Amino acid sequence: TAMAVLTDYEHIPKFMPDVLRSTVLERAGHKVVVEQEAVARVVMFSKHIHLILDVQERPGGISFRDRCGESFTRYQGGWTVARTGSDTTIEYSLTAQPSFGVPGVLLRRLLKRDSPRMIERVRAEIAARPR
C-alpha cells in the first residue's frame, strides 16, 4: 500500500495540497518522468516551484532527480519502504539547492516545517487506502 501511494503520481495533489499538479510524462518499465507544479509558502511570501523528475522505481522504494533545473540547481532524493514483521518503515531523503536566492535559515525553517506535514499526509493516505 505504501508503494502504491508513493507511486500514484497523478493523485499526489489530492493528498499534498502544496502540489498543484503532478503529471506522468513518460513511463518505461521502472523509469518514470513526472512533471510537478507546486507552491512553497513562507510567512506572506510564496514561490512557484516547477520540477521534471526522473523517477526510478525499485522494490523497496523510489529515487528521483529534477532534470529541468528551473527551480533548483540540485533536487534529488527518495523514499525507502521496508517491512519488518507487521510494521512498515518509510524513510524520506532530499537534497535541495534552490536556483533562486533564499537565506539558508529560511530554507531550513521551511523544510523543517513542511517535511513532517508531508510525511503525515503520506501516512494518512496510506492508512485511508484499502489493503
Backbone torsions as a table, in degrees:
resi	resn	phi	psi	omega
1	THR	NA	-40.8	180.0
2	ALA	-60.3	-46.5	179.5
3	MET	-65.2	-36.2	178.3
4	ALA	-62.2	-39.3	178.3
5	VAL	-69.2	-47.7	-176.8
6	LEU	-64.5	-26.8	-179.1
7	THR	-103.1	10.5	177.7
8	ASP	-90.0	62.8	-170.0
9	TYR	-56.5	-41.5	-176.4
10	GLU	-65.5	-25.7	-176.9
11	HIS	-101.1	3.5	179.8
12	ILE	-54.2	-41.3	179.7
13	PRO	-60.9	-21.2	179.4
14	LYS	-69.9	-30.9	-179.8
15	PHE	-117.0	-1.0	174.5
16	MET	-124.5	89.4	-172.2
17	PRO	-59.4	-26.7	179.3
18	ASP	-75.3	-14.7	175.9
19	VAL	-89.3	114.2	-176.1
20	LEU	-83.2	-34.6	-177.2
21	ARG	-152.1	141.7	176.6
22	SER	-144.9	114.3	-172.2
23	THR	-128.4	131.5	174.3
24	VAL	-79.1	119.2	179.2
25	LEU	-91.2	-36.0	-178.9
26	GLU	-147.9	151.0	173.2
27	ARG	-146.1	126.6	177.3
28	ALA	-141.6	95.9	-177.8
29	GLY	65.0	-119.4	-178.4
30	HIS	-94.9	8.1	177.8
31	LYS	-107.7	131.0	-177.6
32	VAL	-133.7	142.3	172.6
33	VAL	-113.2	123.0	-175.3
34	VAL	-124.2	128.9	174.5
35	GLU	-100.0	131.8	-179.7
36	GLN	-131.4	142.8	172.8
37	GLU	-120.3	132.1	-179.4
38	ALA	-143.8	172.7	175.2
39	VAL	-132.1	133.4	176.3
40	ALA	-106.3	128.2	-178.0
41	ARG	-120.2	130.9	174.2
42	VAL	-134.4	121.7	-177.6
43	VAL	51.7	-115.7	-179.4
44	MET	-105.3	10.4	178.7
45	PHE	-102.9	150.2	174.1
46	SER	-139.7	151.3	-179.4
47	LYS	-134.5	128.6	176.6
48	HIS	-75.5	134.2	-178.8
49	ILE	-117.8	132.1	177.0
50	HIS	-125.8	128.3	-179.8
51	LEU	-132.7	143.4	164.5
52	ILE	-122.3	107.6	-172.1
53	LEU	-97.0	127.8	166.4
54	ASP	-87.2	114.7	-175.9
55	VAL	-111.0	134.5	175.2
56	GLN	-115.4	112.7	177.0
57	GLU	-90.0	138.7	178.7
58	ARG	-146.6	160.6	174.7
59	PRO	-57.7	128.0	179.1
60	GLY	88.2	9.0	175.1
61	GLY	155.4	-174.9	177.3
62	ILE	-138.5	152.5	170.6
63	SER	-125.5	153.4	-177.8
64	PHE	-145.5	156.5	178.2
65	ARG	-151.7	132.0	176.3
66	ASP	-75.4	133.0	-179.9
67	ARG	-109.9	-8.1	-177.1
68	CYS	-88.8	-29.2	177.1
69	GLY	69.2	13.0	-178.0
70	GLU	-70.2	-44.2	-176.9
71	SER	-103.7	-22.8	-177.8
72	PHE	-136.7	140.2	171.8
73	THR	-79.5	-25.0	174.9
74	ARG	-146.1	126.2	178.9
75	TYR	-151.4	102.7	-179.8
76	GLN	-150.9	151.0	-178.9
77	GLY	-179.6	-156.2	-179.7
78	GLY	-179.9	173.1	176.3
79	TRP	-122.5	133.2	175.3
80	THR	-118.1	130.4	-179.3
81	VAL	-118.8	122.5	-179.1
82	ALA	-130.0	135.6	-179.7
83	ARG	-103.8	128.8	176.2
84	THR	-130.2	103.8	-176.1
85	GLY	62.7	-122.8	179.6
86	SER	-95.5	2.0	-178.8
87	ASP	-101.2	149.8	173.8
88	THR	-122.6	129.2	177.5
89	THR	-108.4	132.0	179.1
90	ILE	-121.2	126.9	176.9
91	GLU	-117.2	142.0	179.7
92	TYR	-121.9	135.8	174.8
93	SER	-134.1	146.8	179.7
94	LEU	-151.8	133.9	168.8
95	THR	-116.3	121.3	-175.7
96	ALA	-135.9	131.3	174.6
97	GLN	-129.1	105.5	-177.5
98	PRO	-63.0	149.2	176.1
99	SER	-89.6	-2.0	177.6
100	PHE	-111.3	155.1	-178.7
101	GLY	-69.7	122.6	175.3
102	VAL	-149.4	129.5	178.6
103	PRO	-60.1	139.7	-178.6
104	GLY	-54.6	-39.8	-179.2
105	VAL	-64.3	-36.6	178.8
106	LEU	-70.0	-40.8	178.0
107	LEU	-63.5	-44.8	178.1
108	ARG	-60.8	-40.7	178.8
109	ARG	-62.7	-44.4	179.0
110	LEU	-61.2	-47.4	-179.0
111	LEU	-66.6	-39.2	177.8
112	LYS	-63.7	-35.7	179.7
113	ARG	-75.9	-45.2	-171.7
114	ASP	-82.1	-32.5	-177.4
115	SER	-60.1	-50.8	178.2
116	PRO	-60.9	-37.3	177.5
117	ARG	-64.1	-42.4	179.8
118	MET	-63.1	-46.0	-179.0
119	ILE	-64.3	-38.9	177.8
120	GLU	-64.8	-38.1	178.4
121	ARG	-67.7	-38.2	175.5
122	VAL	-64.3	-45.6	179.1
123	ARG	-58.8	-44.5	179.7
124	ALA	-64.0	-39.6	179.0
125	GLU	-66.1	-39.6	177.4
126	ILE	-62.4	-44.3	-179.5
127	ALA	-64.4	-31.7	-176.9
128	ALA	-80.1	-19.0	-176.8
129	ARG	-78.9	144.4	175.2
130	PRO	-66.9	145.9	-179.4
131	ARG	-80.6	NA	NA
